[in-house]
Amino acid sequence: MTEVTTLTTSRFTMRPLRKADCAALFPTFADEQQNLYMSRAHFTSEAELWGWLADPDWNGRTWIAEDSEGAVLGRFVAMPAHEDGVQEIGYVTVMHRQGEGIARECMEALVKHLLHEGVRKLTAEVDVDNEPSIRLLERLGFTREAHLRQHETTHIGLRDVLLYGLLARDHVTQHQS
């Protein structure tokens, strides 16, 4: 597995996951509304959440965003997709700090980092009703590539999923204009 390199933005540090982060993330992951669009229901204990966050069989990487005081702000992930050179991304901002531009700033840094590593394409799957996530992906330059109808059965039922993608060459073009 590829190492999790510490990243910095103008306001935040993105570093590898630590067990102590679980306590700060738990209120968000335990909230039913915050987990509405996840494939699984909300978490009921920190131990359950830690087991999921630190699953040794998961092949992705996690970055934890924190502010200058060390407060945990969110979890940002990248995992191998269907073939080499393609990574799927994901993100959760802690609920009491949503709306501050944390996800956008951290995802901009993560996208840049992943493309610098040589990834040729980034993808994201988002529930068709998750409007904040859709807006974020579009602001980051991702293109909606597919509307997958009745694609995934989750804890809230059978769901449509939108597939977004960002090609490395498109990201370069966007940032040169």
C-alpha positions as CSV (number, residue, x, y, z in Angstrom):
1,M,0.0,0.0,0.0
2,T,1.2,3.5,-0.8
3,E,2.2,5.7,2.1
4,V,0.0,8.5,3.4
5,T,2.1,11.7,2.9
6,T,1.2,14.6,5.1
7,L,-0.3,17.4,3.0
8,T,-0.8,21.1,3.9
9,T,-3.2,23.7,2.7
10,S,-3.3,27.4,3.7
11,R,-5.5,26.5,6.7
12,F,-5.1,22.8,7.3
13,T,-2.8,19.8,7.7
14,M,-3.8,16.5,6.3
15,R,-2.1,13.6,8.0
16,P,-2.4,9.9,8.5
17,L,-5.2,8.4,10.7
18,R,-4.5,7.9,14.4
19,K,-6.6,6.0,16.8
20,A,-7.3,9.1,18.8
21,D,-9.1,10.6,15.8
22,C,-12.0,8.2,16.3
23,A,-13.4,10.1,19.2
24,A,-13.5,13.3,17.2
25,L,-15.1,11.6,14.1
26,F,-17.6,9.5,16.1
27,P,-20.3,12.2,16.6
28,T,-20.5,12.7,12.8
29,F,-20.4,9.0,11.9
30,A,-23.0,8.2,14.7
31,D,-25.5,10.7,13.4
32,E,-28.2,9.2,11.2
33,Q,-28.6,12.3,9.0
34,Q,-24.8,12.6,8.4
35,N,-24.7,9.0,7.3
36,L,-27.8,9.1,5.1
37,Y,-25.8,8.6,1.9
38,M,-23.3,6.1,3.2
39,S,-23.7,2.5,2.1
40,R,-24.1,1.5,5.7
41,A,-26.1,2.8,8.7
42,H,-24.6,5.1,11.3
43,F,-22.1,3.8,13.8
44,T,-23.3,3.0,17.4
45,S,-19.9,2.9,19.2
46,E,-16.4,4.2,18.8
47,A,-15.1,0.7,18.8
48,E,-17.3,-0.2,15.8
49,L,-16.2,3.0,14.0
50,W,-12.5,2.3,14.8
51,G,-12.9,-1.3,13.4
52,W,-14.2,0.2,10.2
53,L,-11.6,3.1,9.9
54,A,-8.7,0.8,10.7
55,D,-9.9,-2.3,8.8
56,P,-6.6,-4.1,7.8
57,D,-8.3,-5.5,4.7
58,W,-9.2,-2.1,3.3
59,N,-6.8,-1.2,0.5
60,G,-7.3,2.6,0.6
61,R,-5.5,5.5,2.2
62,T,-6.9,7.9,4.8
63,W,-6.0,11.5,5.5
64,I,-7.3,13.3,8.6
65,A,-7.6,17.1,8.2
66,E,-6.9,19.2,11.3
67,D,-6.7,22.9,12.0
68,S,-3.8,24.8,13.6
69,E,-5.1,23.9,17.0
70,G,-5.1,20.2,16.1
71,A,-8.9,19.8,16.0
72,V,-10.0,17.0,13.7
73,L,-12.1,18.4,10.8
74,G,-12.7,15.4,8.5
75,R,-11.6,12.2,6.8
76,F,-10.5,12.2,3.2
77,V,-9.8,8.9,1.3
78,A,-8.4,7.5,-1.9
79,M,-8.6,3.9,-2.9
80,P,-7.6,1.9,-6.0
81,A,-10.5,1.7,-8.5
82,H,-11.1,-0.8,-11.3
83,E,-7.6,-0.6,-12.8
84,D,-4.1,0.9,-12.3
85,G,-3.9,4.6,-12.7
86,V,-7.5,5.2,-11.4
87,Q,-8.3,6.1,-7.8
88,E,-11.7,6.6,-6.2
89,I,-12.0,9.5,-3.7
90,G,-14.3,10.2,-0.7
91,Y,-14.7,12.7,2.1
92,V,-16.5,13.5,5.3
93,T,-16.3,16.8,7.2
94,V,-17.2,16.7,10.9
95,M,-20.8,18.0,11.2
96,H,-20.1,21.0,13.5
97,R,-17.6,22.4,10.9
98,Q,-19.5,21.9,7.7
99,G,-20.0,24.9,5.5
100,E,-16.5,26.4,6.2
101,G,-14.9,25.3,2.9
102,I,-12.9,22.5,4.6
103,A,-13.9,19.8,2.2
104,R,-13.1,22.0,-0.9
105,E,-9.7,23.1,0.4
106,C,-8.7,19.6,1.5
107,M,-10.0,17.9,-1.6
108,E,-8.1,20.4,-3.8
109,A,-4.9,19.5,-2.1
110,L,-5.7,15.7,-2.2
111,V,-6.6,15.9,-6.0
112,K,-3.3,17.7,-6.7
113,H,-1.3,15.2,-4.7
114,L,-2.9,12.2,-6.3
115,L,-2.4,13.5,-9.8
116,H,1.2,14.4,-8.9
117,E,1.6,10.7,-7.9
118,G,0.7,9.8,-11.4
119,V,-2.9,8.9,-11.2
120,R,-4.5,9.4,-14.6
121,K,-8.1,9.5,-13.4
122,L,-10.0,10.2,-10.2
123,T,-13.6,9.0,-9.7
124,A,-16.3,9.5,-7.1
125,E,-19.6,7.8,-6.6
126,V,-22.3,10.0,-5.0
127,D,-25.9,9.4,-4.1
128,V,-28.2,11.2,-6.6
129,D,-29.7,13.2,-3.6
130,N,-26.5,14.2,-2.0
131,E,-26.5,17.8,-3.3
132,P,-23.6,19.2,-1.2
133,S,-21.3,16.4,-2.5
134,I,-22.4,16.9,-6.1
135,R,-21.7,20.7,-5.8
136,L,-18.3,20.0,-4.3
137,L,-17.3,17.6,-7.1
138,E,-18.4,20.0,-9.8
139,R,-16.5,22.9,-8.2
140,L,-13.4,20.7,-8.2
141,G,-13.8,20.2,-11.9
142,F,-15.2,16.6,-11.9
143,T,-17.5,15.7,-14.8
144,R,-20.7,13.7,-14.3
145,E,-20.0,10.6,-16.4
146,A,-23.0,8.4,-15.5
147,H,-26.3,8.1,-13.7
148,L,-26.5,4.6,-12.5
149,R,-30.1,3.8,-11.8
150,Q,-31.0,1.5,-8.8
151,H,-27.3,0.8,-8.6
152,E,-26.7,0.2,-4.8
153,T,-28.8,-1.1,-2.0
154,T,-28.0,0.8,1.2
155,H,-29.4,1.0,4.6
156,I,-32.0,3.5,3.2
157,G,-33.0,1.2,0.3
158,L,-32.2,0.9,-3.4
159,R,-30.4,4.1,-4.6
160,D,-29.4,5.8,-7.8
161,V,-25.7,6.8,-7.9
162,L,-24.0,9.4,-10.0
163,L,-20.5,8.6,-11.2
164,Y,-18.1,11.6,-11.5
165,G,-14.6,11.6,-13.0
166,L,-11.6,13.9,-13.4
167,L,-8.9,13.1,-15.9
168,A,-5.4,14.3,-15.1
169,R,-5.2,16.0,-18.5
170,D,-8.4,18.0,-17.8
171,H,-7.2,19.1,-14.4
172,V,-4.0,20.4,-15.9
173,T,-6.0,22.3,-18.6
174,Q,-8.3,23.8,-16.0
175,H,-5.5,25.1,-13.9
176,Q,-3.6,26.6,-16.9
177,S,-6.5,28.8,-17.9
